[in-house]
Amino acid sequence: MQLPTLRPVLFGALLALFALPVVANENNNPRRSASSVPRTTILEISDQIDSIVAAQLSSRSEQLNPLSSDEVFLRRAYLDIIGRIPSIDETNRFLKSKSKSKRADLIDDLLDSYGHVSHQFNFYADLLRIKSRLSGNLDGISYIDFVKDSIEENKPYDQFVRELISSQGPNLQRGNGAVGYYLRDRNMPEDNMSNTIRIFLGTRLECAQCHDHPFDKWTQRQYFEMVAFTGGLQYRAKATSAKANQIRKSFRSKDIPANQKPIFNRLGQTLSYGVEGSGTGLARLPENFLGEDGYDGEIVTGKTMFESKPLVEAKIPKKTAPVKSRNGAQQTAIRGAVPINSRIAYSEWLTDADNPRFAKVIANRLWKTAFGIALIEPVDIIEDGTVASNPELMDYLTETMIDLKFDTKQFLRAIYNSKTYQAQAYNKDILEVSKFNFNGPIVRRLSAEQIWDSLLTLTLSDIDQRYHPTSRNYASSGIRDSYELFERLTEMNTDEIFNFVANAADRSKNRKRTSYKDTPEYKKMAAERAKISKEIQMAKKRRNVELERKLRIKQAQVLADFKNRTSTSLKRSSELTSPAPAGHFLREFGQSDREQIDNSNTEPAVTQVLAMMNGYVEEKIATDSSSVLMQTALKAKSGKECTESIFLSMLNRKPTRKESRAWEKDFDEAAKRKDQTKIKEIYTDLIWTLANSNEFIFIK
């Protein structure tokens, strides 16, 4: 069958995309919204996806599942697009809407929200192994900001990857965070190359690092020819190296007080690290080389893995004796090697539309985020003979990614608007992934981040915000921003740096530990709650039950507002330390440790049940009257209204008659007796039951 192509009108609309007006995010970077491409254009792609899926289903005597209900679609769209369940207000607004385009409107709104940035960051953090502290305890905030900025701008994916691969300069220079891609694998250019090819080209080359690949065509020589494109890479920033060396000497001096040495060390790191070297196009084969073509220590020039093309003309110097490594680096310096921009050539080859795997791999990965299963599984073991479960669809999606200029937002927009995505979920066991025909998305367990962010939706309001973490390392200096510290240090002379360190050490020594209860904000909140407590006591004396109920809600709201403004731990997963520390809720539920690519898991565990039973749900939601969910429940005036509000908040649907009867009776009986203890117990039981139900834990 001939490959379907985009119609001329569609292609014309796509060309016009970059001529349309754009808006800016908080960093004043241009941001392209979902609506920048006409909806009709995207729906043509959606229809083509449906046609290809339907054709394969028909050929195998199957059919697409029926369209999902509004309730199911709403919950699925929120979880897949912004990584959390909708709030009760968002749920009611969508379910009550009579607009025929409300699904497409919702998709556009969600794609343009910060919630989408947050959710996509988690995708890239797992893929790129992004950490708040990079290799050697380096500050990773600039790398995190680069990725978030790129998503928020809707930067084309090919440009995003090129900037990662060709990045250079100081780590903490504003706008230079892409260097974190190399600093994450500092002194390990071979491992970095393996990761690059696995992430962006879906190919495993690791075996060829030590010998010719036993199961694929790649040789050990080819492996090091690819490594050669990043040859000569250095992990120190040239622009600030002189000042960093100055600081380093001070750190080693015996005259420096002991309490100042850690500060000098951290400041030296702040200025020292970055990425330099455009690439020499040269690499050295290892000792004990086991490949058939080459010998120990031979210098090879860069050649591409598919075409065996050099891309740049690298010259091997005459004197090639190896230089002994002082830091255990995988590749040592090659004397006489000259930078020739091989990294730039490498980045352009990697991201070229003609590269046989670049567009295919990201299209396959994004399809998996929407459907729970990819067209090619595993997503990072693609060989010449690999066949997708629907080859025609894989080809079409690859072509579409290229035609959309690698605009991943528009690509996802087309998928989410398809009838295939909006069909009822496939809930049977898939025995052979290669034969799955996509009757609908598969039922799948929420990721750790989706569970955390959904529980947070039940706890606080307005959680889709970006936070800019401060640096604890320099709090004593009065500077809490890593970028500002870098800029200040580059402007200081030696004497000023010494004074800065001395003052920071003194502040640290004399700093008193304070409680959050000592802050003006807390004192103001506590005073307001105390005032309301007196009003509650007056209402009790007058036996005004309705006024007492309203005052308790008001009192809880005061605390909720305070938590919204000041909480540092109750933030979306994308805004917390990456990864969360061991033992954190996120880690218990399978968040990646960021040591391996795609290292997260959604497997159930006993510790998860305990975390839900005795941890977050109990402490932060079910028994905390200031939580969003409890605020909603407390406003209910009957057992029916209360039950309905909790179901709408947690499962985003109204309870069935059977479910209503099971809970309403208990609520009403306790309310008649004015048994507040029993009412709270019923609240807790219902919330805990729903939080641990398959309907809450799974996307269907």
PyMOL commands that set and color helices and strands:
alter all, ss='L'
color gray80, all
select helices_A, chain A and resi 8-19+34-36+39-59+70-81+88-96+102-111+114-128+135-137+141-153+157-166+177-183+189-201+206-209+220-230+238-252+258-272+342-351+358-371+391-403+408-416+419-422+433-435+448-457+472-477+482-491+494-510+516-518+520-541+545-566+573-575+585-588+606-614+616-622+628-634+639-650+657-672+676-691+694-697
alter helices_A, ss='H'
color red, helices_A
select strands_A, chain A and resi 23-24+30-31+133-134+138-139+169-170+234-236+273-276+282-284+299-301+444-445+698-699
alter strands_A, ss='S'
color yellow, strands_A
deselect
rebuild
show_as cartoon
